[in-house]
């Protein structure tokens, strides 16, 4: 697998059009490639930012999340949230490289991924191209952040091993490989977390990716989500004192 990160101009709120950034960053793209785009760049192009002087962060966290834990419960003054069916800090609200603003996630993550894929298909005359909207988050009990896929389009995001045999013939009961998250983790590692200014990555020669040549169906998107009650970590999730955010639950 080959990953090429691409440096862009410095982007601020509504200073650039997203497709113009992509066209300049990727003048040519081959079939069976995946484009990873940092959520922050999509948000900035959408104008999904709020000046810190004009906003209360706790209000924004409630606004953007499905459920949240008060910051007072954290020794680091961080609110954990369930946002877009993902468990992560501060509802994805970012303050880095934001110039005294809060950057929110794109308004509709899946619509953004679909629109980028459709633009690339039309622009370059190709069929099989994948898109990932990426961000990074923490893992419990480990230092450091890891890239995750907030939305994807154009390829199968999961590889299902359930019902297949391991090398000793034992039938696998639960295993599914999250291809989208794996690609996002690799891309974000290359893209960086500081002042690299490389929010786009082109992934090529990923032979394990199964392209679909279309946007995902609602049923395929829903299949990615596990309810908190059915999740492996349900004992931890269910016993947290969640408060209801403004976004609809699951």
N, C-alpha and C positions, 0 to 999 in steps of 0.2 A: 504494500500500500504506500502511496506517495501523497504527502501533504505539502502544499505550497501556500504559505500565508502571504497576504497582500496588504501592503501599506496604502492607506487612503489619506485624503486631506483631513484636517481636523474638522470634525462635525459638531455643530451646536444645534440648538432647537430650530428646526425648519430652515437651516442654512443650506441644505442640499435635498435633492430628490433621490429617493432610494434607488430607483432604476438607473439614474444617471451615475450614481456611485458604482453600481454593479457593472454597468457597461464599460466604464473606464477601468475598473479593477480587473475585469475578465473579458478582454477583447475577443477571445476565442475559447470555446469549450467543446470537448469531445463527448460523444455518447458514453454512457455509463460512468459519468462523473457525479460527484456530490458537492454542493456548495454549502458551506457552513457560514452563517451570518450571525454576528453577535446581536442579541436582542436589543442592546443599548442603541446600536446604530438605527435599527428599525424604529425604536421609540423616539429617538431624536428627530428623525425625518417626519414622524407623525406629529411632533410637538407634544409628546406625552411627558412633559416636564412641569414641575411646579417650583417656583422660587422658594427657597427655605424661609425667607423673610415673610412669605405670604401663607405659609402652611404649618399645620400642626402634624408632626409625623405620626402620632398615635391615631389621629383622625384618618390619615391616608392609609395606614395599615388596616384599619377597620374597613375602609372603603374598598380596598383591593383584595381582601381575603375572604375566604369562606368561613374560617374559624381562626381564632388567634388566642394566644396566651399573653397576659399583661407583661410588659417589660419589667415590672417590679419583681417578677419571679426569677429573673436572670441576674447572676452576678455581674454580667457584662452589659446589662441594660438593653438586652435584645429581645424582641418579641418573636416567638416561634409561631408560624402560621401554617394553615393548609390553604394553598392558593392554586387554582387550576388543578386541583386534585393532587398536589405535590406538597410534601412536608418540607418547609424551608424557612430560614429566618426572614423577617421583615417584609413578607409578601412580595419579594423580588425587588423592592425599592432600593435603588442604588444611589450612592453619594460620590463615588469615585469618578474622576474625569468628568465632573458634572458642573463645575464652575458655580458653586453655591446654589445648586438646584437639586431637587429630588427627581431622579429619572424613574418613571414607572414602566412596567412591562408594556409591550404593544397592546393596543385595545383588544384585538382579536388575533391571538397567536396563530391559530390554524389558517385563518384567512390570509394572514401575511405570508406564511409558508407556501400556501397554494398560489398566491399571486406572484411570488418570486419564481416559482417553478414555471408557471404559465408564461411569464415574461421571457425566461431563458429559452424555453421551447420555441417561442415565436421568434425571438431575436436571432437564435443560432441555428434554427431549422433542424433541431434534434428531437428525439422522442424520449430516450431514457436519461433523465437527469434527476437527481435527488436534491432536496433542500432540507437543511436543518436550521432552526432558530435556536441558538445556544445561549446559555448562561452558565454560571458556576455556583456551586453551593458547597457546604461543608458535609462531612460524614461524622456520625457520632464516634467519639473515643479516638479520633485521629486528627492531627494537625493538618492544615492545608485544605485547599478547595479543589474540586473536581468538576470538569465540564459536564453539563447535562443537556439533553434535548428537550426544549420546551414544546416544540412542535416539529413535525417532519412531513414531507410529501414526496411522492414519486418512487418510493421503495417500501418494502415490507419492513417495519420497524422491529418486529419480533421474529426470532427463529425458535420454533416450537420443537423441543426434544421429547415431549411427553409421549410415552408409548414406544419410544425407541430404546434400544439396548446399549448399555455401556460396554466397555471392552471385555467385561467378564460375563456378558449376557444378562445382567440385571436390568430390568425394565425401569426406565426413569419415570418418576411420578410427578415431579413439580418443575423440572428445569425448562426455562425459557430464557434465551439469550436476548438481551435488549440491544439490538444492533444500533439503533439510533443513539442511545446513550453512550455506547462504546465509541462510535464515530465522533460524537460531540466531545467526549473526554480527550480523545487524541487531538482533535482540532483545537480545542481551547488551550491545551498544553502548549501547542505551537503558537497560538495567537497571543498568549500572555495575559497578564492581569494588571499590568501597570501602565507605563507610558509608551508601550511598543507601537501603538497606533496601527495595529494590524487586525482589524475586526472581521476580516473575511478570509476564509480558507477554502482552497480547492483540493478536494480529495479525489485521487485517481487510482486506478488499478486495485480497487477493493473487490476482489473476485467473490467474496462471500456475500455481497449485497445482491438481493433479488429485486430488480427494478420492476416497476408496474406500469410506467408510461401514463400515469394519471394521478389525480389527487386521491387521497384516501376517502373511503365512504364513512358516513356517520357511524356505522356498525364497527368498522375497523378502528376508528378513533376511540369508541366506547370500550372496545376490547382491551385497550391499554391500561384501563383504570381498574384498581381493586378498591372496593369499599373498605373503610377503616375496620369494620367488623370482621371482614374476611381476610384482612392483611396478616402476614406473619407477625407483624409487630403490634397486633391488636391489644395485647396486655399493656403495652406502654401508651398507645394512642388513646384507648378507651378510658384510662384512668387519669388523664390530664384534665385540668379544670378549664376546658375550652369555653371561650365566649364566642357568640355568633357574629360573624362579619356581615358585610353588606352583599356579598356575592352569593348566588344560589348554591346550595349543597349538592354535590355529586349528581 
